[in-house]
Amino acid sequence: MSRVVALRMLPEARTRVPGHRYNPLAMLWLKAFHIVFLVTWFAGLFYLPRLFVYHVAATDAPGRARFVVMERRLFAIMSIGALLTVLLGTAMIVATPALLATHWMHAKLPLVALLVGYHAWVYRLMLALRAGTASHSQRWYRWFNEVPGVLLVAIVLLAVLKP
């Protein structure tokens, strides 16, 4: 099978908007980097709440100060990943507007919005820990740490299976 034929068989090529030119190779590049930055974002979403567990358990001032620095740096990296994930996802929708007509995308976008909200919540928790005003236990942070995993499974299943 030739590369051109294989590219035309992409699911996005079957959902066209009249008068819109679809570029399958550009879409593959967008998807590839979307996934790369998604991995970066989720690495932070999985690890930062785990740092919160250890931060709450720290009893010495140097230990808590070390967690403040680690959390701030990780949040910066994961925020770059989040921003680029959302921008590249938006670019894919702009490149293929017909995606907005699919049921799986209607289900995926609210989940992504929840993920962005979770990201903002993580930021607020980080600030509370930094200020010494956090009111949650280690156990609560452990449960909180499970949320991105559930969202990841749902988002990936929707994006891959396209039900």
Secondary structure, DSSP 8 states (H G I E B T S, - for coil): --HHHHHHTSGGGGS--TT----HHHHHHHHHHHHHHHHHHHHHHHHHHHHHHHHHH--SHHHHHHHHHHHHHHHHHHHHHHHHHHHHHHHHHHH-GGGGGSHHHHHHHHHHHHHHHHHHHHHHHHHHHHHT-----HHHHHHHTTHHHHHHHHHHHHHHH--
